[in-house]
Amino acid sequence: MIDAARHKVGDAGGRALSNSMASYFLASIICLALFLRVWGISFGLPYDFTPDEIHEIVRALKLGAGEYSWTPGKGGLYYFLFVEYGLIYVFWRLSGQVSGPEDFAILYLQDPTAFYLAGRLTVAVMGVLTCLIVFFIGSRLYGRRTGLIAAFLGTTAYFHTLWSHYINVDIGMTLAFWCAILSYLFFEQKSQYRWLIASGVFAAAAFAFKLPGIFVLFPLVWLLATRSPGPIGMPQEFR
């Protein structure tokens, strides 16, 4: 069975790494991922030199003003921004920096730095979490060594690191995509349908972030269609 073969591979890749050593390497990789994604994150501010960021910011502000418009496959991130901007508004209101929504809007027009940084840091954290998720996937399938290699590759991937500096939906879509895969692996391991539901929720989130996220359904549907009954059912082709 795939489970036995997988654990043989996992043991071969994991015996040389103790739990403490693996944890040390993982912490180092995650710290590197965070450093690479926040380094220079304030570039260009308070000016806008990017094509997509202002659209997500304005959508979040419009949502705060009561204007709601959802386009399938092109959203999701501005909900996070809406919550963050709401918290910023409450903090500024309590600290006396604004006296109402009008002042809040004027501050955005005068200097949008805080709005950009809040969104960019959110995307950067999503990028770091993606590196952590691929570690868990690699470790679950082939052992901790493979998981660490996968996390390191994700950490140093040029385009993933680059786009983690911008407010964009691609990084969130990627995170939700891999979360859907990891949740399904837990479903196969434990046969608990809450993990299958979680996988479906993350798949829907990937699609909500951006249209290409729908492609996560192809491996999930195929795995479900070829799944064998039992606590751990893997596709027959992988046995």
DRENMARBA-983999 format. One record per atom (N, C-alpha, C): residue in one letter; atom name; x, z, y. Coordinates in steps of 0.1 Angstrom, whole numbers, plus 2048, in hexadecimal, padded with zeros to 3 digits. Layout:
BEGIN
REC  residuo  atomo   c1   c3   c2
REC        A     CA    X    Z    Y
...
//
This chain:
BEGIN
REC  residuo  atomo   c1   c3   c2
REC        M      N  808  800  7F4
REC        M     CA  800  800  800
REC        M      C  809  800  80C
REC        I      N  803  7FB  818
REC        I     CA  80A  7FB  824
REC        I      C  80E  808  829
REC        D      N  806  812  826
REC        D     CA  809  820  82A
REC        D      C  816  825  824
REC        A      N  818  822  817
REC        A     CA  824  827  810
REC        A      C  830  81F  815
REC        A      N  82E  812  816
REC        A     CA  839  809  81B
REC        A      C  83D  80D  829
REC        R      N  833  80F  831
REC        R     CA  835  812  83F
REC        R      C  83D  81F  840
REC        H      N  839  829  838
REC        H     CA  840  836  839
REC        H      C  84E  835  834
REC        K      N  850  82C  82A
REC        K     CA  85E  82A  825
REC        K      C  867  825  831
REC        V      N  861  81B  838
REC        V     CA  869  816  843
REC        V      C  86A  821  84E
REC        G      N  85F  828  850
REC        G     CA  860  833  85A
REC        G      C  86A  83D  856
REC        D      N  86B  841  849
REC        D     CA  874  84B  845
REC        D      C  882  846  847
REC        A      N  885  839  844
REC        A     CA  892  834  845
REC        A      C  896  834  854
REC        G      N  88C  831  85D
REC        G     CA  890  830  86B
REC        G      C  88F  83E  872
REC        G      N  889  848  86B
REC        G     CA  886  854  871
REC        G      C  88F  85F  86C
REC        R      N  895  85E  860
REC        R     CA  89D  869  85A
REC        R      C  8A9  86C  863
REC        A      N  8AF  861  869
REC        A     CA  8BB  863  871
REC        A      C  8B8  86A  87E
REC        L      N  8AB  86B  882
REC        L     CA  8A7  871  88E
REC        L      C  8A0  87E  88C
REC        S      N  8A5  889  890
REC        S     CA  89D  895  88F
REC        S      C  892  895  89A
REC        N      N  889  89F  898
REC        N     CA  87E  8A0  8A2
REC        N      C  884  8A2  8B0
REC        S      N  88D  8AB  8B1
REC        S     CA  893  8AF  8BE
REC        S      C  89A  8A3  8C4
REC        M      N  8A2  89B  8BC
REC        M     CA  8A9  890  8C1
REC        M      C  8A0  885  8C5
REC        A      N  895  882  8BD
REC        A     CA  88B  878  8C1
REC        A      C  884  87C  8CE
REC        S      N  881  889  8D0
REC        S     CA  87B  88E  8DC
REC        S      C  884  88C  8E8
REC        Y      N  891  88E  8E6
REC        Y     CA  89A  88D  8F1
REC        Y      C  89B  87E  8F5
REC        F      N  89C  875  8EB
REC        F     CA  89D  867  8EE
REC        F      C  890  862  8F5
REC        L      N  885  867  8F0
REC        L     CA  878  862  8F6
REC        L      C  877  867  904
REC        A      N  87A  874  907
REC        A     CA  87A  879  914
REC        A      C  883  871  91E
REC        S      N  88F  86E  919
REC        S     CA  898  866  921
REC        S      C  892  858  924
REC        I      N  88C  852  91A
REC        I     CA  886  845  91C
REC        I      C  87B  845  926
REC        I      N  872  84F  925
REC        I     CA  867  851  92E
REC        I      C  86B  854  93C
REC        C      N  875  85C  93D
REC        C     CA  87B  85F  94B
REC        C      C  881  852  951
REC        L      N  887  84A  949
REC        L     CA  88D  83D  94D
REC        L      C  882  834  951
REC        A      N  877  834  949
REC        A     CA  86B  82B  94D
REC        A      C  865  82F  95A
REC        L      N  864  83C  95C
REC        L     CA  85E  841  969
REC        L      C  868  83E  975
REC        F      N  875  840  973
REC        F     CA  87E  83D  97D
REC        F      C  87E  82E  981
REC        L      N  87E  825  977
REC        L     CA  87E  817  97A
REC        L      C  871  812  981
REC        R      N  866  81A  97F
REC        R     CA  859  815  984
REC        R      C  856  81C  992
REC        V      N  85D  826  996
REC        V     CA  85A  82C  9A3
REC        V      C  866  829  9AD
REC        W      N  871  824  9A7
REC        W     CA  87C  821  9B0
REC        W      C  878  815  9B9
REC        G      N  879  817  9C6
REC        G     CA  875  80D  9D0
REC        G      C  867  80A  9D1
REC        I      N  85E  813  9CC
REC        I     CA  850  811  9CB
REC        I      C  849  80F  9D9
REC        S      N  850  814  9E3
REC        S     CA  84B  813  9F1
REC        S      C  84F  807  9F8
REC        F      N  854  7FD  9F1
REC        F     CA  859  7F1  9F7
REC        F      C  84E  7EA  A00
REC        G      N  853  7E5  A0C
REC        G     CA  84A  7DD  A14
REC        G      C  840  7E5  A1D
REC        L      N  83E  7F2  A1A
REC        L     CA  834  7F9  A21
REC        L      C  838  7FD  A2F
REC        P      N  82F  7FD  A38
REC        P     CA  820  7FC  A37
REC        P      C  81B  7EE  A37
REC        Y      N  823  7E4  A35
REC        Y     CA  81E  7D6  A36
REC        Y      C  81B  7D1  A28
REC        D      N  813  7C7  A27
REC        D     CA  80E  7C2  A1A
REC        D      C  815  7B4  A17
REC        F      N  81D  7B4  A0D
REC        F     CA  824  7A8  A09
REC        F      C  820  7A3  9FB
REC        T      N  815  7A9  9F6
REC        T     CA  811  7A6  9E8
REC        T      C  803  7A0  9E9
REC        P      N  800  797  9DF
REC        P     CA  7F3  790  9DF
REC        P      C  7E7  798  9DA
REC        D      N  7E9  7A2  9D1
REC        D     CA  7DE  7A8  9CA
REC        D      C  7DB  7B6  9CF
REC        E      N  7E5  7BD  9D4
REC        E     CA  7E3  7CB  9D7
REC        E      C  7D7  7CE  9E1
REC        I      N  7D7  7C7  9EB
REC        I     CA  7CD  7C9  9F6
REC        I      C  7BE  7C7  9F0
REC        H      N  7BD  7BE  9E7
REC        H     CA  7AF  7BC  9E1
REC        H      C  7AA  7C8  9D9
REC        E      N  7B3  7CF  9D1
REC        E     CA  7AF  7DB  9CA
REC        E      C  7AC  7E6  9D4
REC        I      N  7B5  7E7  9DE
REC        I     CA  7B3  7F2  9E8
REC        I      C  7A5  7F0  9EF
REC        V      N  7A2  7E4  9F4
REC        V     CA  796  7E2  9FB
REC        V      C  78A  7E4  9F2
REC        R      N  78B  7E0  9E5
REC        R     CA  780  7E2  9DC
REC        R      C  77D  7F1  9DA
REC        A      N  788  7F9  9D9
REC        A     CA  786  807  9D8
REC        A      C  77F  80D  9E5
REC        L      N  784  809  9F0
REC        L     CA  77E  80E  9FD
REC        L      C  770  809  9FE
REC        K      N  76D  7FD  9FA
REC        K     CA  75F  7F8  9FB
REC        K      C  756  800  9F1
REC        L      N  75B  804  9E6
REC        L     CA  753  80D  9DD
REC        L      C  750  81A  9E3
REC        G      N  75A  81F  9EB
REC        G     CA  758  82C  9F2
REC        G      C  74E  82B  9FD
REC        A      N  74C  81E  A02
REC        A     CA  743  81C  A0D
REC        A      C  735  819  A07
REC        G      N  734  818  9FA
REC        G     CA  727  816  9F3
REC        G      C  725  807  9EF
REC        E      N  72F  7FF  9F0
REC        E     CA  72E  7F1  9EC
REC        E      C  734  7F0  9DE
REC        Y      N  72C  7EC  9D4
REC        Y     CA  730  7EB  9C7
REC        Y      C  72F  7DC  9C2
REC        S      N  73A  7D7  9BC
REC        S     CA  73A  7CA  9B7
REC        S      C  744  7CA  9AB
REC        W      N  73F  7C7  99F
REC        W     CA  747  7C7  993
REC        W      C  748  7B9  98D
REC        T      N  754  7B4  98C
REC        T     CA  756  7A7  985
REC        T      C  75C  7A9  978
REC        P      N  756  7A4  96D
REC        P     CA  75B  7A6  95F
REC        P      C  769  7A1  95E
REC        G      N  772  7A9  958
REC        G     CA  780  7A5  956
REC        G      C  788  7A5  963
REC        K      N  784  7AB  96D
REC        K     CA  78C  7AC  97A
REC        K      C  788  7B9  981
REC        G      N  78B  7C4  97B
REC        G     CA  787  7D1  981
REC        G      C  78D  7DC  979
REC        G      N  789  7E8  97C
REC        G     CA  78D  7F4  975
REC        G      C  797  7FC  97D
REC        L      N  7A1  7F6  983
REC        L     CA  7AB  7FD  98A
REC        L      C  7A5  803  997
REC        Y      N  79D  7FC  99E
REC        Y     CA  798  801  9AB
REC        Y      C  78F  80D  9A9
REC        Y      N  78A  810  99D
REC        Y     CA  783  81D  99A
REC        Y      C  78D  828  99C
REC        F      N  799  827  996
REC        F     CA  7A3  831  997
REC        F      C  7A7  833  9A6
REC        L      N  7A8  828  9AD
REC        L     CA  7AC  828  9BB
REC        L      C  7A1  82F  9C3
REC        F      N  794  82C  9C0
REC        F     CA  789  833  9C7
REC        F      C  78A  842  9C6
REC        V      N  78D  847  9BA
REC        V     CA  78E  855  9B8
REC        V      C  79A  85B  9C0
REC        E      N  7A5  854  9BF
REC        E     CA  7B1  859  9C6
REC        E      C  7AF  859  9D5
REC        Y      N  7A9  84E  9DA
REC        Y     CA  7A6  84E  9E9
REC        Y      C  79C  858  9ED
REC        G      N  793  85B  9E4
REC        G     CA  789  866  9E7
REC        G      C  790  873  9E8
REC        L      N  79A  876  9DF
REC        L     CA  7A2  882  9E0
REC        L      C  7AA  883  9EC
REC        I      N  7B0  877  9F0
REC        I     CA  7B8  876  9FC
REC        I      C  7AF  87A  A08
REC        Y      N  7A3  874  A08
REC        Y     CA  79A  877  A13
REC        Y      C  796  886  A14
REC        V      N  794  88C  A09
REC        V     CA  790  89A  A09
REC        V      C  79C  8A2  A0E
REC        F      N  7A8  89F  A0A
REC        F     CA  7B4  8A6  A0E
REC        F      C  7B6  8A4  A1D
REC        W      N  7B5  898  A22
REC        W     CA  7B7  896  A30
REC        W      C  7AC  89C  A39
REC        R      N  7A0  89C  A33
REC        R     CA  794  8A3  A3A
REC        R      C  797  8B2  A3B
REC        L      N  79B  8B8  A30
REC        L     CA  79E  8C7  A30
REC        L      C  7AA  8CA  A39
REC        S      N  7B3  8C1  A3A
REC        S     CA  7BF  8C4  A42
REC        S      C  7BE  8C0  A50
REC        G      N  7B2  8BA  A54
REC        G     CA  7AF  8B7  A62
REC        G      C  7B5  8A9  A66
REC        Q      N  7BA  8A1  A5D
REC        Q     CA  7BF  894  A61
REC        Q      C  7B5  88A  A64
REC        V      N  7A9  88C  A5E
REC        V     CA  79D  883  A60
REC        V      C  791  88C  A62
REC        S      N  788  887  A6A
REC        S     CA  77B  88E  A6C
REC        S      C  76F  887  A66
REC        G      N  772  87B  A60
REC        G     CA  767  874  A59
REC        G      C  76C  867  A54
REC        P      N  763  860  A4D
REC        P     CA  766  853  A47
REC        P      C  76C  849  A51
REC        E      N  767  849  A5D
REC        E     CA  76C  840  A67
REC        E      C  77B  842  A6A
REC        D      N  77F  84F  A6B
REC        D     CA  78D  852  A6D
REC        D      C  796  84E  A61
REC        F      N  790  850  A56
REC        F     CA  797  84C  A49
REC        F      C  79A  83D  A49
REC        A      N  790  835  A4D
REC        A     CA  791  826  A4E
REC        A      C  79B  823  A58
REC        I      N  79B  829  A64
REC        I     CA  7A5  826  A6E
REC        I      C  7B3  829  A6A
REC        L      N  7B5  834  A63
REC        L     CA  7C2  838  A5E
REC        L      C  7C7  82D  A54
REC        Y      N  7BE  828  A4C
REC        Y     CA  7C2  81D  A43
REC        Y      C  7C7  811  A4B
REC        L      N  7C0  80D  A55
REC        L     CA  7C3  802  A5D
REC        L      C  7D0  804  A65
REC        Q      N  7D3  810  A69
REC        Q     CA  7DF  813  A70
REC        Q      C  7EB  814  A68
REC        D      N  7EA  81A  A5C
REC        D     CA  7F5  81C  A53
REC        D      C  7F0  81E  A45
REC        P      N  7F0  813  A3C
REC        P     CA  7EA  814  A2F
REC        P      C  7F4  819  A25
REC        T      N  7FF  81F  A29
REC        T     CA  80A  823  A20
REC        T      C  805  82C  A15
REC        A      N  7FD  836  A18
REC        A     CA  7F8  840  A0E
REC        A      C  7EF  839  A04
REC        F      N  7E7  82F  A08
REC        F     CA  7DE  828  9FF
REC        F      C  7E6  820  9F5
REC        Y      N  7F0  819  9FA
REC        Y     CA  7F9  811  9F1
REC        Y      C  800  81A  9E8
REC        L      N  806  824  9ED
REC        L     CA  80E  82D  9E4
REC        L      C  806  833  9D9
REC        A      N  7FA  838  9DC
REC        A     CA  7F1  83E  9D2
REC        A      C  7EF  834  9C7
REC        G      N  7EB  827  9CB
REC        G     CA  7E9  81D  9C0
REC        G      C  7F5  819  9B9
REC        R      N  800  817  9C0
REC        R     CA  80C  813  9B9
REC        R      C  811  81E  9AF
REC        L      N  810  82B  9B3
REC        L     CA  814  836  9AA
REC        L      C  80B  836  99E
REC        T      N  7FE  833  9A0
REC        T     CA  7F5  833  994
REC        T      C  7F9  828  98A
REC        V      N  7FC  81C  98F
REC        V     CA  800  811  987
REC        V      C  80D  815  980
REC        A      N  817  81B  987
REC        A     CA  823  81F  981
REC        A      C  821  829  976
REC        V      N  819  832  977
REC        V     CA  816  83C  96D
REC        V      C  810  835  961
REC        M      N  807  82B  963
REC        M     CA  801  823  958
REC        M      C  80C  81C  951
REC        G      N  816  817  958
REC        G     CA  821  810  952
REC        G      C  829  819  949
REC        V      N  82B  825  94E
REC        V     CA  833  82F  946
REC        V      C  82B  833  939
REC        L      N  81E  835  93B
REC        L     CA  816  839  92F
REC        L      C  816  82E  925
REC        T      N  817  821  929
REC        T     CA  817  816  920
REC        T      C  824  817  917
REC        C      N  82F  81A  91D
REC        C     CA  83B  81C  915
REC        C      C  83A  827  90B
REC        L      N  833  832  90F
REC        L     CA  830  83D  905
REC        L      C  827  839  8FA
REC        I      N  81D  831  8FD
REC        I     CA  813  82C  8F3
REC        I      C  81A  823  8E9
REC        V      N  823  81A  8ED
REC        V     CA  829  811  8E4
REC        V      C  833  819  8DB
REC        F      N  838  824  8E0
REC        F     CA  841  82D  8D7
REC        F      C  838  833  8CC
REC        F      N  82C  838  8CF
REC        F     CA  824  83D  8C5
REC        F      C  81F  833  8BB
REC        I      N  81D  826  8BF
REC        I     CA  819  81C  8B6
REC        I      C  825  818  8AD
REC        G      N  831  816  8B3
REC        G     CA  83C  813  8AA
REC        G      C  840  81E  8A1
REC        S      N  83E  82B  8A5
REC        S     CA  841  836  89C
REC        S      C  837  837  891
REC        R      N  82A  835  894
REC        R     CA  820  835  88A
REC        R      C  822  82B  880
REC        L      N  827  81F  883
REC        L     CA  828  814  87A
REC        L      C  835  814  872
REC        Y      N  840  817  879
REC        Y     CA  84D  814  873
REC        Y      C  857  820  876
REC        G      N  853  82B  87B
REC        G     CA  85C  836  87D
REC        G      C  860  838  88C
REC        R      N  866  843  88E
REC        R     CA  86A  847  89C
REC        R      C  875  83E  8A2
REC        R      N  87E  83A  89A
REC        R     CA  888  831  89F
REC        R      C  882  824  8A5
REC        T      N  879  81E  89D
REC        T     CA  872  812  8A2
REC        T      C  86A  815  8AF
REC        G      N  864  821  8AF
REC        G     CA  85C  825  8BA
REC        G      C  864  826  8C7
REC        L      N  870  82C  8C5
REC        L     CA  879  82E  8D0
REC        L      C  87E  820  8D6
REC        I      N  881  817  8CC
REC        I     CA  886  80A  8D1
REC        I      C  87A  803  8D8
REC        A      N  86E  804  8D3
REC        A     CA  863  7FE  8DA
REC        A      C  861  804  8E8
REC        A      N  862  811  8E9
REC        A     CA  860  817  8F6
REC        A      C  86B  813  900
REC        F      N  877  812  8FA
REC        F     CA  882  80D  903
REC        F      C  881  7FF  908
REC        L      N  87C  7F6  8FF
REC        L     CA  87A  7E8  903
REC        L      C  86F  7E8  90D
REC        G      N  864  7F0  90B
REC        G     CA  85A  7F0  915
REC        G      C  85E  7F5  923
REC        T      N  867  800  922
REC        T     CA  86C  806  92E
REC        T      C  875  7FC  936
REC        T      N  87C  7F4  930
REC        T     CA  886  7EB  937
REC        T      C  881  7DD  938
REC        A      N  874  7DA  933
REC        A     CA  86F  7CD  935
REC        A      C  86D  7C9  943
REC        Y      N  873  7BE  947
REC        Y     CA  874  7BB  956
REC        Y      C  867  7B9  95C
REC        F      N  85E  7B1  957
REC        F     CA  851  7AE  95E
REC        F      C  848  7BA  95D
REC        H      N  849  7C2  953
REC        H     CA  840  7CE  952
REC        H      C  845  7D8  95C
REC        T      N  852  7D9  95E
REC        T     CA  858  7E2  968
REC        T      C  854  7DD  976
REC        L      N  856  7D0  978
REC        L     CA  853  7CA  985
REC        L      C  845  7CD  989
REC        W      N  83B  7C9  981
REC        W     CA  82D  7CA  984
REC        W      C  828  7D9  985
REC        S      N  830  7E2  97F
REC        S     CA  82C  7F0  981
REC        S      C  82F  7F5  98F
REC        H      N  835  7ED  997
REC        H     CA  837  7F1  9A5
REC        H      C  82C  7EC  9AE
REC        Y      N  822  7E4  9A9
REC        Y     CA  817  7DF  9B1
REC        Y      C  80A  7E5  9AD
REC        I      N  801  7E4  9B6
REC        I     CA  7F3  7E7  9B2
REC        I      C  7ED  7DB  9AC
REC        N      N  7EB  7DB  99F
REC        N     CA  7E6  7D0  998
REC        N      C  7DF  7D4  98B
REC        V      N  7D7  7CB  985
REC        V     CA  7CF  7CF  979
REC        V      C  7D6  7CC  96C
REC        D      N  7E2  7C5  96D
REC        D     CA  7E8  7C1  961
REC        D      C  7EE  7CD  959
REC        I      N  7F4  7D6  960
REC        I     CA  7FA  7E2  959
REC        I      C  7EF  7EB  953
REC        G      N  7E4  7ED  95A
REC        G     CA  7D9  7F4  954
REC        G      C  7D4  7ED  948
REC        M      N  7D2  7E0  948
REC        M     CA  7CE  7D9  93D
REC        M      C  7D7  7DA  931
REC        T      N  7E4  7DA  933
REC        T     CA  7EE  7DB  928
REC        T      C  7ED  7E9  922
REC        L      N  7EC  7F3  92B
REC        L     CA  7EB  801  926
REC        L      C  7DE  802  91D
REC        A      N  7D3  7FE  922
REC        A     CA  7C6  7FF  91A
REC        A      C  7C7  7F7  90D
REC        F      N  7CE  7EB  90D
REC        F     CA  7D0  7E3  901
REC        F      C  7D7  7EB  8F6
REC        W      N  7E2  7F1  8FA
REC        W     CA  7EA  7F8  8F0
REC        W      C  7E3  805  8EC
REC        C      N  7DC  80B  8F5
REC        C     CA  7D4  817  8F1
REC        C      C  7CA  814  8E7
REC        A      N  7C4  808  8E8
REC        A     CA  7BA  804  8DE
REC        A      C  7C0  802  8D0
REC        I      N  7CC  7FC  8D0
REC        I     CA  7D3  7FA  8C3
REC        I      C  7D7  808  8BD
REC        L      N  7DC  811  8C5
REC        L     CA  7E0  81E  8C0
REC        L      C  7D4  826  8BB
REC        S      N  7C9  825  8C2
REC        S     CA  7BD  82C  8BE
REC        S      C  7B8  827  8B0
REC        Y      N  7B9  81A  8AE
REC        Y     CA  7B5  814  8A1
REC        Y      C  7BF  819  896
REC        L      N  7CC  81A  899
REC        L     CA  7D5  81F  88F
REC        L      C  7D1  82D  88B
REC        F      N  7CD  836  894
REC        F     CA  7C8  843  891
REC        F      C  7BC  843  889
REC        F      N  7B3  839  88C
REC        F     CA  7A7  837  884
REC        F      C  7AA  834  875
REC        E      N  7B4  82B  873
REC        E     CA  7B8  828  865
REC        E      C  7BE  834  85E
REC        Q      N  7C5  83C  866
REC        Q     CA  7CC  847  860
REC        Q      C  7C2  852  85C
REC        K      N  7B8  855  865
REC        K     CA  7B0  861  863
REC        K      C  7A1  85D  85F
REC        S      N  79E  850  860
REC        S     CA  790  84C  85D
REC        S      C  786  854  865
REC        Q      N  789  857  871
REC        Q     CA  77F  85E  87A
REC        Q      C  77A  854  884
REC        Y      N  76D  852  884
REC        Y     CA  768  847  88D
REC        Y      C  769  849  89C
REC        R      N  76D  856  89F
REC        R     CA  76F  858  8AE
REC        R      C  77B  850  8B2
REC        W      N  785  84D  8A9
REC        W     CA  790  845  8AD
REC        W      C  78D  837  8AE
REC        L      N  783  832  8A6
REC        L     CA  77F  824  8A7
REC        L      C  777  822  8B4
REC        I      N  76F  82C  8B7
REC        I     CA  768  82C  8C4
REC        I      C  771  82B  8D0
REC        A      N  77C  834  8CF
REC        A     CA  786  834  8D9
REC        A      C  78D  827  8DB
REC        S      N  790  820  8CF
REC        S     CA  796  813  8CF
REC        S      C  78D  809  8D6
REC        G      N  780  80A  8D4
REC        G     CA  777  801  8DA
REC        G      C  776  803  8E9
REC        V      N  776  810  8ED
REC        V     CA  776  814  8FB
REC        V      C  782  80E  903
REC        F      N  78E  810  8FC
REC        F     CA  79A  80B  903
REC        F      C  79A  7FC  903
REC        A      N  795  7F5  8F9
REC        A     CA  794  7E7  8F9
REC        A      C  78B  7E2  904
REC        A      N  780  7E9  906
REC        A     CA  777  7E6  912
REC        A      C  77E  7E8  91F
REC        A      N  786  7F3  920
REC        A     CA  78D  7F5  92C
REC        A      C  797  7EA  92F
REC        A      N  79E  7E6  924
REC        A     CA  7A8  7DB  926
REC        A      C  7A1  7CE  92C
REC        F      N  795  7CB  927
REC        F     CA  78D  7C0  92C
REC        F      C  789  7C2  93A
REC        A      N  785  7CF  93D
REC        A     CA  780  7D2  94A
REC        A      C  78B  7D1  955
REC        F      N  798  7D4  950
REC        F     CA  7A3  7D2  959
REC        F      C  7A5  7C4  95C
REC        K      N  7A6  7BC  952
REC        K     CA  7A9  7AE  954
REC        K      C  7A4  7A6  948
REC        L      N  79F  79A  94A
REC        L     CA  799  792  940
REC        L      C  7A2  790  933
REC        P      N  7AF  78E  934
REC        P     CA  7B7  78C  927
REC        P      C  7B7  798  91E
REC        G      N  7B2  7A4  923
REC        G     CA  7B2  7B0  91B
REC        G      C  7A8  7AE  90F
REC        I      N  79F  7A4  910
REC        I     CA  796  7A2  905
REC        I      C  79D  79E  8F8
REC        F      N  7A9  799  8FA
REC        F     CA  7B0  794  8EE
REC        F      C  7B4  7A0  8E4
REC        V      N  7B3  7AC  8E9
REC        V     CA  7B5  7B7  8E0
REC        V      C  7AB  7B8  8D5
REC        L      N  79F  7B1  8D7
REC        L     CA  795  7B1  8CD
REC        L      C  799  7A9  8C0
REC        F      N  7A2  79F  8C2
REC        F     CA  7A6  797  8B6
REC        F      C  7AD  79F  8AC
REC        P      N  7B7  7A7  8AF
REC        P     CA  7BE  7AF  8A4
REC        P      C  7B5  7BA  8A0
REC        L      N  7AD  7C0  8A8
REC        L     CA  7A4  7CB  8A4
REC        L      C  799  7C6  89A
REC        V      N  793  7BB  89E
REC        V     CA  788  7B6  895
REC        V      C  78E  7B1  888
REC        W      N  79A  7AB  888
REC        W     CA  7A0  7A7  87C
REC        W      C  7A4  7B3  873
REC        L      N  7A9  7BD  879
REC        L     CA  7AD  7C9  871
REC        L      C  7A1  7D0  86B
REC        L      N  796  7D0  873
REC        L     CA  78A  7D6  86D
REC        L      C  784  7CD  862
REC        A      N  785  7C0  863
REC        A     CA  77F  7B7  859
REC        A      C  787  7B8  84C
REC        T      N  794  7BB  84D
REC        T     CA  79C  7BB  841
REC        T      C  7A0  7C9  83D
REC        R      N  799  7D3  842
REC        R     CA  79C  7E1  83F
REC        R      C  797  7E5  832
REC        S      N  79F  7EC  82A
REC        S     CA  79A  7F1  81D
REC        S      C  794  7FF  81F
REC        P      N  78B  803  817
REC        P     CA  785  810  818
REC        P      C  78F  81B  814
REC        G      N  78D  827  819
REC        G     CA  796  832  816
REC        G      C  79B  838  823
REC        P      N  7A2  843  821
REC        P     CA  7A8  84A  82D
REC        P      C  7B1  842  835
REC        I      N  7B9  839  82E
REC        I     CA  7C2  830  836
REC        I      C  7C0  823  830
REC        G      N  7B9  81A  837
REC        G     CA  7B7  80D  833
REC        G      C  7BE  803  83B
REC        M      N  7C7  7FB  835
REC        M     CA  7CF  7F1  83D
REC        M      C  7CB  7E3  837
REC        P      N  7CE  7D9  83F
REC        P     CA  7CB  7CC  83A
REC        P      C  7D2  7C9  82D
REC        Q      N  7CB  7C2  824
REC        Q     CA  7D0  7BF  817
REC        Q      C  7DD  7B7  818
REC        E      N  7DE  7AE  822
REC        E     CA  7EA  7A6  823
REC        E      C  7F7  7AE  825
REC        F      N  7F5  7BA  82B
REC        F     CA  801  7C2  82E
REC        F      C  804  7CC  823
REC        R      N  7FE  7CB  818
REC        R     CA  801  7D5  80D
REC        R      C  80D  7D0  805
//
